[in-house]
Amino acid sequence: MSLKQFPIQKLDFSDSEIYFCNNDIFKKIEILIKLEPFQLNLGYEVEEIDQVLEIDFDIEENETINDFENKVMEFPVNPDYGYVECSIYIGNVYNPIDITKIEFGKRIENKIPVKIHSHWLFEHEKTGFKNEKIIIETILKIEDYF
């Protein structure tokens, strides 16, 4: 069976949020990226894709959201220590997404632009699609401070 290209042109990452937590219990950032719903032809059925990508990672003890302005972070891939876990549910299975780099831009009020370098591993669960390197560019709305 030959693998198909995933239709990345259907991906719309327009509604995104970032949650910042740095207290006595948690020290992490959580990024939620809502995918605009779309239909995906799997060959044996058409699946409605309506999901949120969740990306979270640990931060240093004294970091604030302002420390991430114009910051570039690189991450190893799974299973190496420090990898960022993310996945997308397609074809009745979770397909891993390796997050390799996050580039934060200049904060403007309660928003910060971000460019997320990712590798979507569709071949891992044999969904019929080739693995894809995808750069997610979106504006994150800063939601909470804990």
URUR-V290284 format. One record per residue. N is the residue number from 1. RES is the residue in three letters. PHI is phi in whole degrees, 0 to 359 (none if undefined). PSI is psi as a letter, one per 40 degrees, with the letter a starting at -180 (none if undefined). D_LAST is the distance of its C-alpha to the last C-alpha in whole Angstrom. Layout:
# URUR-V290284
N|RES|PHI|PSI|D_LAST / N|RES|PHI|PSI|D_LAST
This chain:
# URUR-V290284
1|MET|none|h|49 / 2|SER|277|i|48 / 3|LEU|276|i|44 / 4|LYS|262|i|43 / 5|GLN|288|h|41 / 6|PHE|287|h|38 / 7|PRO|284|g|38 / 8|ILE|297|e|35 / 9|GLN|294|e|36 / 10|LYS|278|e|34 / 11|LEU|280|h|31 / 12|ASP|233|h|29 / 13|PHE|254|f|25 / 14|SER|283|d|25 / 15|ASP|250|h|22 / 16|SER|223|i|19 / 17|GLU|223|i|15 / 18|ILE|231|h|12 / 19|TYR|245|h|9 / 20|PHE|245|h|7 / 21|CYS|227|h|5 / 22|ASN|217|g|6 / 23|ASN|223|a|6 / 24|ASP|292|d|10 / 25|ILE|260|d|10 / 26|PHE|241|i|9 / 27|LYS|223|g|9 / 28|LYS|203|i|10 / 29|ILE|241|h|11 / 30|GLU|237|h|12 / 31|ILE|248|h|15 / 32|LEU|245|h|16 / 33|ILE|240|h|20 / 34|LYS|279|h|22 / 35|LEU|275|h|26 / 36|GLU|296|h|28 / 37|PRO|303|i|30 / 38|PHE|208|i|34 / 39|GLN|261|h|37 / 40|LEU|235|h|38 / 41|ASN|277|h|41 / 42|LEU|269|e|41 / 43|GLY|97|d|45 / 44|TYR|258|e|45 / 45|GLU|194|i|43 / 46|VAL|256|h|41 / 47|GLU|254|h|37 / 48|GLU|276|h|35 / 49|ILE|260|h|32 / 50|ASP|213|g|28 / 51|GLN|221|i|25 / 52|VAL|238|h|22 / 53|LEU|278|h|21 / 54|GLU|245|h|18 / 55|ILE|236|h|18 / 56|ASP|222|i|15 / 57|PHE|206|i|15 / 58|ASP|284|i|14 / 59|ILE|234|i|13 / 60|GLU|286|i|14 / 61|GLU|303|d|13 / 62|ASN|259|e|13 / 63|GLU|287|i|12 / 64|THR|242|i|10 / 65|ILE|301|d|11 / 66|ASN|294|d|14 / 67|ASP|292|e|16 / 68|PHE|266|e|16 / 69|GLU|297|h|18 / 70|ASN|59|f|22 / 71|LYS|264|i|21 / 72|VAL|244|h|23 / 73|MET|237|h|22 / 74|GLU|245|i|25 / 75|PHE|229|i|24 / 76|PRO|285|i|27 / 77|VAL|262|i|28 / 78|ASN|300|h|28 / 79|PRO|257|e|29 / 80|ASP|295|i|29 / 81|TYR|303|h|26 / 82|GLY|95|e|23 / 83|TYR|293|i|24 / 84|VAL|257|h|21 / 85|GLU|275|h|22 / 86|CYS|199|i|23 / 87|SER|202|i|26 / 88|ILE|227|h|27 / 89|TYR|268|h|29 / 90|ILE|220|h|33 / 91|GLY|66|f|36 / 92|ASN|67|e|35 / 93|VAL|218|i|33 / 94|TYR|274|h|30 / 95|ASN|260|h|31 / 96|PRO|296|i|29 / 97|ILE|234|h|27 / 98|ASP|276|h|27 / 99|ILE|263|h|24 / 100|THR|258|d|26 / 101|LYS|204|i|25 / 102|ILE|233|h|22 / 103|GLU|247|h|23 / 104|PHE|272|i|20 / 105|GLY|260|a|22 / 106|LYS|278|h|22 / 107|ARG|289|h|19 / 108|ILE|231|h|20 / 109|GLU|54|b|18 / 110|ASN|257|f|15 / 111|LYS|225|i|17 / 112|ILE|216|h|18 / 113|PRO|287|i|21 / 114|VAL|214|i|21 / 115|LYS|235|h|24 / 116|ILE|246|h|24 / 117|HIS|271|h|27 / 118|SER|221|i|28 / 119|HIS|232|h|30 / 120|TRP|271|h|31 / 121|LEU|263|g|33 / 122|PHE|292|d|35 / 123|GLU|290|d|38 / 124|HIS|303|d|36 / 125|GLU|252|e|37 / 126|LYS|57|f|40 / 127|THR|280|e|39 / 128|GLY|99|e|42 / 129|PHE|252|i|40 / 130|LYS|287|i|40 / 131|ASN|301|i|36 / 132|GLU|227|h|35 / 133|LYS|267|h|33 / 134|ILE|231|h|31 / 135|ILE|261|h|29 / 136|ILE|265|h|26 / 137|GLU|244|h|26 / 138|THR|203|i|23 / 139|ILE|254|h|21 / 140|LEU|267|h|17 / 141|LYS|275|h|15 / 142|ILE|281|h|12 / 143|GLU|263|d|10 / 144|ASP|224|i|6 / 145|TYR|240|h|4 / 146|PHE|251|none|0
